[in-house]
Amino acid sequence: MNEQIYKLITRMVVAVMAGRHKVVQELYEQYLRERYLYVSLKELLESKKAG
């Protein structure tokens, strides 16, 4: 894993401890994109609207 992934995981752990579930969800989506080259359905729909 690269350094960016470790930073995202650390930020997720801190956000969970702080009770900031919305932030955790956003960080998890970033993690998936970094780790698996993941594109969310939301991003696909937004790109289709723009195009």
C-alpha positions in Angstrom: 0.0 0.0 0.0 1.2 3.5 -0.6 1.5 6.3 1.8 -1.7 8.0 0.7 -3.7 4.9 1.7 -2.1 4.8 5.2 -3.0 8.5 5.6 -6.6 7.9 4.6 -6.9 4.9 7.0 -5.5 7.0 9.9 -7.9 9.8 9.2 -10.8 7.3 9.1 -9.8 5.9 12.5 -9.6 9.4 14.0 -13.0 10.4 12.5 -14.6 7.2 13.9 -13.3 8.0 17.3 -14.6 11.5 17.0 -18.0 10.2 15.9 -18.0 11.9 12.5 -19.7 9.3 10.4 -20.2 11.5 7.4 -16.5 12.2 7.2 -15.7 8.5 7.6 -18.0 7.7 4.7 -16.3 10.3 2.5 -12.8 9.1 3.5 -13.8 5.5 2.8 -14.9 6.5 -0.8 -11.5 8.1 -1.3 -9.8 5.0 0.1 -11.7 2.8 -2.4 -10.7 5.0 -5.3 -7.1 4.9 -4.3 -6.9 1.2 -3.5 -9.1 -0.2 -6.3 -9.3 2.5 -8.9 -13.0 2.7 -7.9 -15.5 5.0 -9.4 -18.8 5.5 -7.6 -22.2 5.5 -9.3 -22.6 9.1 -8.3 -19.5 10.1 -10.2 -20.6 8.1 -13.2 -24.0 9.8 -13.3 -22.5 13.2 -12.8 -20.1 12.6 -15.7 -23.0 11.5 -17.9 -25.0 14.7 -17.0 -21.9 16.9 -17.8 -21.3 15.1 -21.2 
